[in-house]
Structure formats: structure tokens, C-alpha cells
Amino acid sequence: MSYTLAQLSDRFHEEFDRAKGEFSAIVFNIWKILGEELGYQVKPSTVEKEYLVDLCWIYDAPDKRWMELALESELSKYAIKGIFEDFNKLLDIKAYTKVGIFYPSMFRKQDVLKAIANAISSQEIKYPKEQYLIIFIIDYKKQRKPSNMVEITSYQINLNGEITKLRESNVRAEL
């Protein structure tokens, strides 16, 4: 049940590039499969409502229970306010790994990334083992051809707000 943020980032990029279907379903299905492969209970299941966040991995044994991963995704294009409404849930929840998948405007990408890093570093209550994986999906439809390409960029942000770019790729997708 061990993984690094770089490994999670790589798997997301690889699976996204191969996947077909409705966009948000692809995103959530990738994380559902990863969690199950690692032996976690994934919530929500196909029959449950959302449990605290859009998706989470739970370790649940008779004598122990914790949230391993909490994921929030803001699918509305370029809604900066919406990004932070969802990102704030990650700041508030107790989980080892916190994943945010957001769709900022390409012109605001760096501003959003810096604001997220600042929000992480300025938190008063921090769990020393928590880690953040932020994934931006940028639709360059108006600037780049072919029009069905998107850019996916993954970043690791530590508790001090230090940003490490993990991976960037261009994949075919319809947003």
C-alpha cells in the first residue's frame, strides 16, 4: 500500500491518455481503480453518495481507520472561485494524500498554482505526513491544433508551499 506522488501522477497521465468516454467519469474511474489496486475501500462506490469529498480512499480495519487519499475536482472550466471552494475542502480534511484536479485558464495557471501553494503554507494546523498533488488540465482549444488536445500538468506541493513539477503531457480529450 505504498506509493509516491510521482507514481500517482505518472499513472494518472498514462491512464488518462488511454481512456475513452465522458471526461469526469474517466478522471474518477482512474482514481477508483488505483485505490482498489492498492487495497483501499474507495468512496463513493457506484451506489453511494459523495463521502466528505468527491472521492477518497479509506483504510478500514477492525482496529484502525483512516483516510489515505482525498480528491476534489472542479470540472467547470476556468471558475477560479469554484477551484478554491473545492480546494479548501482539501485543506480542512484529514488525509495523508490530498489530490486536487482543476481546470484553470491557461493565462491564470501560474497565479492559481501560487495561490494554492500559499494556502497550503499558511495553514495553522498541518499534519506532518500530508502531501498535496495538484493536477491542472488546460484546454488549448482556441490556441492549438488539433482542437482535441489538452495539457495535463502535475505538481507536488509540500507544507512549506514549495512546488515541484512532476510531469506534463499533452493528450487527446474533449472537455
N, C-alpha and C positions, 0 to 999 in steps of 0.2 A: 504494500500500500504506500509505496514511496514514489515521489515524482519531484521534478523541479519545475519552476515556472517556464523555463526554456523548453522542456519536454512537452508541457501542456500547450505552449504556443506553437511548437512545431506540429503537433498532432492536429491542432485546430486548423492551421494553414493547409496541411495536407488533405485532411478530410473535407474541408470546405471546397477545395479545388476539384475534388472528385464527385461531390454531392450534386444531386439534381432535385428540384422540387421547389416548394414555396419557401421563400427566404428565411423567415423566422423559424419555421419548422426545421430547416436544415441546421440553423445555429443551435437550437435547443437539443435536437437529436444527437449532434456531435457530443455535447457535454453529458447527455444522458448515457450514451454508450461508454464514454471514458470513465465516468463514475462507476458504472456497473462492472467494467473490466477491472477496476481497482478494488472491487469488493464492497462498495458503499451502497447504501439504500439511497435512491435518488428520488427527490421530491420536487415538484409534484410528479406523481406517476401519471399514467394516461387517464386514470379515473379520479384523481384527486384535484382539489383546488390548490391554488398557489399557497405555499407554506412560507410565510415571512418575506421571502424574496422570490424572484422569477424561477430560480432553480437552485437546489442545494444538494450536497452530498452529506449524508448522515452516517456516522458510525454508531450503531445501536446494538449494544450487548447487554446482558442482564446486569452487569456491574458498572458499565461505563456508557456514556452517550456524549457525543459532541458533533458539532457541525464542522466538517472538514473544509467544505468549499461553499461559498455563497456567490451567486451570479445574478447580476442585474443587467438588463439590456434595454436601451432606449431606441426603439425602431423608427420613431418619427424622424424624418430627415431634418437635420440641422437645428433642432429645437434645443438650444443651449440650456434654457430653463429646465426642460424635461430631462436633459442629461444630468443636471445637478440634483434634481428631485430624486432620481433613481440612485445616483452615486452616493447621496447622503445616507441611504439605507445601508450601503456597504460600510460606511464609516461607523454607523451605530451598531451594527450586528457583530456578534462574537463568532468568528470563524478563523481557521488557520489561513485559508486562501480566499481572497476576495477578487472576483473577476468582474470587470465592467466592460461591456461591449457597446460601443457608442458610434454614432454616425455624424460627426461634426462636419461643417462646411470645410472644404479644403483651405479656405482662407483663414479659418479660425482654429485649425488643428493645433498649432503650437500654443496658442492662447489657452485653449481648453486643457491641453496637457499640463501646462504650467499651473493653471488654477487647480487641477486635480492634485498635483504634487504638493502644492501649498496647503490644500485642505488636509491632506494626509499628515504633513509635517506639523501642522498647527493643532492637531488633536490633543486634548489634555489627557485623555485616557487611551493608552495604547497597550496592546498585548505584544510582548517582545517577539513572539513567533509568527505573528500575522504577516502576510505578504500580499502585495497587490499586483495583479496582471490586468493591464488596460489594453484593450484591443479597439483600434479605430478602423472603421470600414468607410472608405471615401469613394463616393461615386463621381467619377470624372466625365460623366456622360456628355456634358456640354463642351469639354475641353479636349477630349482624347477620343480617337477612334481605334478599334471598334467601340461602339457605344455600350457594349455589354461587359466591359471590363471594370472591375473595382480594385482599389488598392486596400490591402489589409496590412496593418502595421501593429505589432505587439510591443508593449513596453512593460518592464518591471519597474515598480516604484517602491523604494524602501521607506521605512518610517521617518527618515530624515528628509524625505521628498526628493531623493536623488533618483534620477531617471536613467534607465538603461534600455536602449533599443534592442529588442531580442530578434525581431525578424520583420521583413517587409516582402510582400509578394503581390503580384497582380494576377487576379483570377477572373474567370468568366462568371458573371452573376447578373441577375435582374433585380434591382432594388425597387 
